[in-house]
């Protein structure tokens, strides 16, 4: 499954994170470094599982909660119609 930003959403890097703007509604989302890393993996053709694996390698002490956090982020972005699959 591939992911992309919705047609009306633009992304800008910001202080290691990312800001997403829905140009139709004016709503925006600020992603921290970890959230931006997940989204970049997905937009580059990776899977949520690959994002989890990468984060577990770089943050082994948090590996128990990373899968749930990535899933929650994906649900939030899909529910807000920021990304499409």
C-alpha positions as CSV (number, residue, x, y, z in Angstrom):
1,X,0.0,0.0,0.0
2,X,1.4,3.4,-0.9
3,X,0.7,6.7,0.8
4,X,0.6,10.2,-0.4
5,X,-0.5,13.6,0.9
6,X,-4.0,14.6,0.0
7,X,-4.1,16.8,-3.1
8,X,-5.0,19.9,-1.0
9,X,-2.3,19.3,1.7
10,X,1.2,20.7,1.5
11,X,4.2,19.8,3.8
12,X,7.1,21.9,5.0
13,X,10.1,20.8,7.1
14,X,10.3,22.7,10.3
15,X,13.0,22.3,13.1
16,X,13.4,18.6,12.5
17,X,9.7,18.0,12.3
18,X,7.1,18.9,9.7
19,X,4.1,21.1,9.3
20,X,1.2,20.0,7.1
21,X,-1.3,22.5,5.8
22,X,-4.7,21.8,4.3
23,X,-4.9,24.6,1.8
24,X,-8.7,24.4,1.5
25,X,-9.6,24.6,5.2
26,X,-6.6,26.3,6.7
27,X,-6.1,23.5,9.2
28,X,-2.6,22.6,10.0
29,X,-0.7,19.8,11.8
30,X,2.7,20.0,13.4
31,X,4.6,16.7,13.5
32,X,7.5,16.3,15.8
33,X,10.7,14.7,14.6
34,X,9.4,11.1,15.1
35,X,6.1,11.8,13.4
36,X,7.9,13.5,10.5
37,X,10.2,10.5,10.2
38,X,7.2,8.1,10.0
39,X,5.5,10.3,7.3
40,X,8.7,10.6,5.3
41,X,9.1,6.8,5.2
42,X,5.5,6.4,4.0
43,X,5.8,9.1,1.4
44,X,9.0,7.6,0.1
45,X,7.2,4.3,-0.6
46,X,7.9,2.6,2.7
47,X,5.4,0.8,4.9
48,X,4.2,1.5,8.4
49,X,6.1,-1.7,9.4
50,X,9.3,-0.3,7.9
51,X,8.8,3.0,9.8
52,X,8.4,0.9,13.0
53,X,11.5,-1.1,12.4
54,X,13.6,2.1,11.8
55,X,12.3,3.8,14.9
56,X,12.9,0.7,17.0
57,X,16.6,0.7,15.8
58,X,17.1,4.3,16.7
59,X,15.0,4.3,19.9
60,X,15.3,0.8,21.3
61,X,14.2,1.8,24.8
62,X,10.8,2.8,23.3
63,X,10.4,-0.2,21.1
64,X,7.5,-1.6,23.1
65,X,5.2,1.4,22.3
66,X,6.4,2.3,18.9
67,X,4.1,0.0,16.9
68,X,1.0,1.5,18.7
69,X,2.2,5.0,18.3
70,X,2.8,4.6,14.5
71,X,-0.6,3.1,14.1
72,X,-2.2,5.9,16.1
73,X,-0.4,8.5,14.0
74,X,-1.5,6.8,10.8
75,X,-5.2,6.6,11.9
76,X,-5.1,10.3,12.9
77,X,-3.6,11.4,9.5
78,X,-6.1,9.2,7.6
79,X,-9.1,10.3,9.7
80,X,-8.1,14.0,9.1
81,X,-7.8,13.1,5.3
82,X,-4.2,14.5,5.3
83,X,-2.9,11.3,3.7
84,X,-4.5,8.9,1.3
85,X,-3.6,5.3,0.6
